[in-house]
Amino acid sequence: MGCFKKNGISMAGQNHERYLGSGYPNGLAKDENEYFARICKVMDVYDALTTRRSYKKALTTMDAFTIMKKEMQGHFDPNILDKFILIMGLEN
């Protein structure tokens, strides 16, 4: 149970950190940010981009990944993003 608590806390507290260190709250870069938090970052942004909101339409999966790969470089661990895209059944 202890490892799940640690992972949950890191996912909640670090998912706004960016891979190259420009995120918040602590400006953590690369492996300073916990692995599960880096995964959560990719999933959270994907969900935000592909979910319809009152102020915007949902993007397609392809459009979301295009934005994440080209316009948000430095936000994500590139290995995790590439694996996520592969898991979703798309080629990068």
N, CA, C and O of each residue as an XYZ file, in Angstrom:
368
protein
N       0.819     -1.190      0.000
C       0.000      0.000      0.000
C       0.867      1.259      0.000
O       0.484      2.270     -0.589
N       2.013      1.212      0.642
C       2.858      2.389      0.757
C       3.318      2.956     -0.570
O       3.372      4.176     -0.729
N       3.658      2.086     -1.549
C       4.142      2.588     -2.832
C       3.029      3.289     -3.590
O       3.297      4.235     -4.331
N       1.780      2.850     -3.425
C       0.671      3.510     -4.108
C       0.441      4.902     -3.540
O       0.134      5.833     -4.284
N       0.585      5.050     -2.250
C       0.418      6.358     -1.622
C       1.475      7.332     -2.140
O       1.154      8.468     -2.488
N       2.728      6.893     -2.190
C       3.812      7.739     -2.685
C       3.568      8.131     -4.139
O       3.731      9.295     -4.505
N       3.175      7.159     -4.974
C       2.926      7.443     -6.384
C       1.744      8.387     -6.563
O       1.790      9.290     -7.399
N       0.697      8.186     -5.791
C      -0.474      9.073     -5.875
C      -0.133     10.500     -5.489
O      -0.587     11.449     -6.128
N       0.660     10.650     -4.455
C       1.064     11.987     -4.016
C       1.927     12.659     -5.079
O       1.741     13.840     -5.371
N       2.869     11.919     -5.661
C       3.718     12.521     -6.694
C       2.915     12.864     -7.938
O       3.166     13.892     -8.565
N       1.959     12.028     -8.306
C       1.140     12.310     -9.487
C       0.317     13.573     -9.280
O       0.194     14.390    -10.192
N      -0.240     13.737     -8.100
C      -1.045     14.927     -7.826
C      -0.182     16.179     -7.673
O      -0.577     17.262     -8.104
N       0.964     16.035     -7.078
C       1.788     17.200     -6.779
C       2.753     17.624     -7.860
O       3.231     18.759     -7.858
N       3.050     16.717     -8.793
C       4.076     17.025     -9.793
C       3.576     17.004    -11.233
O       4.381     17.180    -12.147
N       2.284     16.797    -11.475
C       1.849     16.651    -12.860
C       1.817     17.969    -13.631
O       1.514     17.973    -14.824
N       2.122     19.077    -12.978
C       2.246     20.359    -13.693
C       3.708     20.739    -13.933
O       4.004     21.801    -14.479
N       4.598     19.867    -13.524
C       6.008     20.078    -13.836
C       6.219     19.773    -15.316
O       5.517     18.934    -15.881
N       7.160     20.433    -15.935
C       7.473     20.188    -17.340
C       8.827     19.502    -17.422
O       9.705     19.729    -16.591
N       8.980     18.666    -18.429
C      10.168     17.829    -18.536
C      11.467     18.632    -18.531
O      12.469     18.188    -17.972
N      11.453     19.793    -19.141
C      12.681     20.606    -19.183
C      12.762     21.605    -18.032
O      13.628     22.480    -18.037
N      11.873     21.488    -17.049
C      12.020     22.240    -15.812
C      11.263     23.549    -15.700
O      11.447     24.265    -14.716
N      10.424     23.892    -16.658
C       9.748     25.192    -16.602
C       8.357     25.116    -15.984
O       7.606     26.089    -16.041
N       8.006     23.989    -15.401
C       6.686     23.847    -14.806
C       6.638     24.315    -13.364
O       7.548     24.988    -12.879
N       5.557     23.947    -12.688
C       5.369     24.338    -11.292
C       4.848     23.144    -10.510
O       4.303     22.229    -11.127
N       4.976     23.098     -9.226
C       5.356     24.174     -8.318
C       6.854     24.301     -8.050
O       7.293     25.304     -7.486
N       7.653     23.292     -8.447
C       9.061     23.294     -8.041
C      10.059     23.410     -9.181
O      11.264     23.417     -8.928
N       9.609     23.500    -10.416
C      10.530     23.583    -11.550
C      11.406     22.355    -11.699
O      12.574     22.460    -12.072
N      10.836     21.175    -11.404
C      11.595     19.934    -11.504
C      11.845     19.590    -12.965
O      10.975     19.801    -13.810
N      13.022     19.063    -13.266
C      13.372     18.708    -14.637
C      13.713     17.229    -14.722
O      14.269     16.640    -13.795
N      13.369     16.655    -15.846
C      13.706     15.280    -16.209
C      13.421     14.314    -15.071
O      12.286     14.253    -14.597
N      14.415     13.558    -14.617
C      14.191     12.518    -13.625
C      13.978     13.049    -12.207
O      13.704     12.267    -11.297
N      14.097     14.357    -12.004
C      13.741     14.927    -10.694
C      12.239     14.759    -10.452
O      11.795     14.634     -9.311
N      11.477     14.758    -11.524
C      10.042     14.555    -11.459
C       9.782     13.053    -11.478
O      10.320     12.343    -12.328
N       8.975     12.572    -10.565
C       8.719     11.135    -10.446
C       8.143     10.560    -11.741
O       7.406     11.235    -12.460
N       8.485      9.317    -12.022
C       8.071      8.633    -13.246
C       6.551      8.651    -13.429
O       6.063      8.988    -14.508
N       5.807      8.295    -12.391
C       4.354      8.237    -12.516
C       3.756      9.627    -12.711
O       2.714      9.758    -13.354
N       4.374     10.643    -12.182
C       3.913     12.013    -12.417
C       4.135     12.416    -13.873
O       3.316     13.131    -14.450
N       5.240     11.957    -14.470
C       5.497     12.252    -15.888
C       4.479     11.549    -16.779
O       4.071     12.095    -17.803
N       4.066     10.341    -16.397
C       3.011      9.642    -17.128
C       1.692     10.407    -16.982
O       0.979     10.620    -17.963
N       1.382     10.806    -15.780
C       0.145     11.527    -15.497
C       0.072     12.825    -16.310
O      -1.000     13.199    -16.785
N       1.192     13.501    -16.467
C       1.247     14.750    -17.247
C       0.769     14.502    -18.675
O      -0.055     15.254    -19.195
N       1.282     13.452    -19.308
C       0.897     13.130    -20.683
C      -0.603     12.836    -20.748
O      -1.304     13.362    -21.613
N      -1.088     12.007    -19.844
C      -2.503     11.634    -19.863
C      -3.408     12.829    -19.572
O      -4.462     12.971    -20.192
N      -3.009     13.683    -18.642
C      -3.809     14.846    -18.273
C      -3.946     15.817    -19.442
O      -5.043     16.302    -19.718
N      -2.850     16.102    -20.127
C      -2.897     17.019    -21.266
C      -3.697     16.408    -22.412
O      -4.504     17.091    -23.042
N      -3.474     15.121    -22.682
C      -4.245     14.443    -23.728
C      -5.742     14.552    -23.425
O      -6.537     14.889    -24.303
N      -6.111     14.267    -22.194
C      -7.525     14.350    -21.802
C      -8.063     15.772    -21.971
O      -9.173     15.960    -22.469
N      -7.294     16.755    -21.565
C      -7.732     18.151    -21.691
C      -7.943     18.547    -23.151
O      -8.885     19.271    -23.475
N      -7.072     18.073    -24.019
C      -7.174     18.427    -25.432
C      -8.305     17.690    -26.145
O      -8.901     18.240    -27.071
N      -8.612     16.474    -25.740
C      -9.582     15.657    -26.465
C     -10.969     15.642    -25.823
O     -11.859     14.938    -26.301
N     -11.162     16.398    -24.762
C     -12.453     16.472    -24.093
C     -13.141     17.790    -24.445
O     -12.539     18.861    -24.374
N     -14.409     17.690    -24.825
C     -15.188     18.887    -25.122
C     -15.416     19.670    -23.835
O     -15.745     19.104    -22.793
N     -15.239     20.957    -23.929
C     -15.476     21.859    -22.793
C     -16.491     22.902    -23.231
O     -16.778     23.027    -24.421
N     -17.026     23.638    -22.298
C     -17.999     24.674    -22.652
C     -17.369     25.770    -23.505
O     -18.074     26.481    -24.221
N     -16.058     25.910    -23.434
C     -15.353     26.977    -24.139
C     -14.561     26.487    -25.354
O     -13.933     27.293    -26.040
N     -14.581     25.165    -25.634
C     -13.840     24.659    -26.793
C     -14.358     23.291    -27.215
O     -14.926     22.541    -26.421
N     -14.143     22.993    -28.492
C     -14.478     21.672    -29.016
C     -13.357     20.694    -28.669
O     -12.213     21.089    -28.441
N     -13.708     19.430    -28.635
C     -12.702     18.385    -28.421
C     -11.874     18.227    -29.685
O     -12.407     18.268    -30.794
N     -10.580     18.047    -29.517
C      -9.705     17.760    -30.647
C      -9.725     16.265    -30.940
O     -10.026     15.453    -30.065
N      -9.403     15.916    -32.173
C      -9.222     14.504    -32.494
C      -7.933     14.020    -31.843
O      -7.085     14.817    -31.442
N      -7.801     12.717    -31.747
C      -6.582     12.145    -31.198
C      -5.365     12.600    -31.990
O      -4.352     12.987    -31.407
N      -5.458     12.555    -33.317
C      -4.331     12.946    -34.159
C      -3.976     14.423    -33.943
O      -2.797     14.762    -33.845
N      -4.964     15.288    -33.868
C      -4.687     16.706    -33.629
C      -4.046     16.934    -32.256
O      -3.130     17.745    -32.116
N      -4.534     16.215    -31.256
C      -3.962     16.346    -29.914
C      -2.502     15.916    -29.904
O      -1.656     16.608    -29.338
N      -2.201     14.788    -30.520
C      -0.815     14.322    -30.535
C       0.082     15.224    -31.369
O       1.257     15.394    -31.044
N      -0.445     15.797    -32.425
C       0.336     16.745    -33.220
C       0.717     17.952    -32.366
O       1.865     18.394    -32.392
N      -0.226     18.478    -31.622
C       0.059     19.612    -30.731
C       1.064     19.207    -29.661
O       2.019     19.936    -29.392
N       0.851     18.059    -29.057
C       1.729     17.619    -27.975
C       3.155     17.391    -28.467
O       4.110     17.705    -27.757
N       3.308     16.849    -29.673
C       4.653     16.566    -30.202
C       5.339     17.818    -30.753
O       6.547     17.979    -30.579
N       4.600     18.696    -31.406
C       5.224     19.806    -32.122
C       5.159     21.133    -31.385
O       6.108     21.915    -31.441
N       4.071     21.398    -30.707
C       3.892     22.705    -30.074
C       4.195     22.698    -28.576
O       4.285     23.758    -27.957
N       4.350     21.528    -28.001
C       4.575     21.438    -26.558
C       5.883     20.716    -26.237
O       6.002     20.045    -25.212
N       6.853     20.865    -27.124
C       8.148     20.241    -26.869
C       8.723     20.775    -25.566
O       8.652     21.973    -25.290
N       9.282     19.893    -24.780
C       9.843     20.267    -23.489
C       8.879     20.105    -22.337
O       9.279     20.177    -21.175
N       7.596     19.883    -22.649
C       6.612     19.681    -21.589
C       6.624     18.254    -21.066
O       6.361     18.017    -19.886
N       6.930     17.299    -21.944
C       6.776     15.885    -21.623
C       8.092     15.127    -21.740
O       8.992     15.518    -22.483
N       8.179     14.045    -20.993
C       9.268     13.090    -21.182
C       9.050     12.495    -22.571
O       8.030     11.844    -22.797
N       9.977     12.699    -23.508
C       9.739     12.246    -24.879
C       9.549     10.737    -25.004
O       8.803     10.288    -25.874
N      10.196      9.955    -24.169
C      10.015      8.500    -24.215
C       8.609      8.098    -23.785
O       8.000      7.210    -24.380
N       8.106      8.750    -22.760
C       6.757      8.443    -22.289
C       5.735      8.877    -23.329
O       4.790      8.137    -23.602
N       5.898     10.048    -23.911
C       4.965     10.518    -24.932
C       4.958      9.569    -26.127
O       3.891      9.207    -26.623
N       6.126      9.169    -26.588
C       6.195      8.246    -27.728
C       5.525      6.907    -27.407
O       4.824      6.349    -28.251
N       5.732      6.398    -26.213
C       5.102      5.130    -25.820
C       3.591      5.291    -25.725
O       2.846      4.393    -26.119
N       3.138      6.410    -25.212
C       1.704      6.673    -25.107
C       1.071      6.693    -26.493
O       0.001      6.121    -26.699
N       1.728      7.350    -27.437
C       1.217      7.398    -28.804
C       1.155      5.987    -29.403
O       0.178      5.636    -30.066
N       2.176      5.194    -29.175
C       2.168      3.822    -29.675
C       1.061      2.997    -29.042
O       0.387      2.226    -29.725
N       0.874      3.157    -27.741
C      -0.181      2.431    -27.040
C      -1.551      2.819    -27.583
O      -2.452      1.983    -27.655
N      -1.706      4.055    -27.954
C      -2.981      4.529    -28.508
C      -3.177      4.046    -29.953
O      -4.221      4.294    -30.555
N      -2.189      3.368    -30.494
C      -2.323      2.765    -31.816
C      -1.959      3.661    -32.973
O      -2.373      3.420    -34.107
N      -1.185      4.695    -32.695
C      -0.766      5.611    -33.751
C       0.715      5.483    -33.976
O       1.449      5.088    -33.070
N       1.163      5.804    -35.143
C       2.591      5.838    -35.435
C       3.093      7.253    -35.221
O       2.390      8.221    -35.511
N       4.335      7.373    -34.702
C       4.897      8.716    -34.536
C       5.869      8.992    -35.638
O       6.457     10.073    -35.687
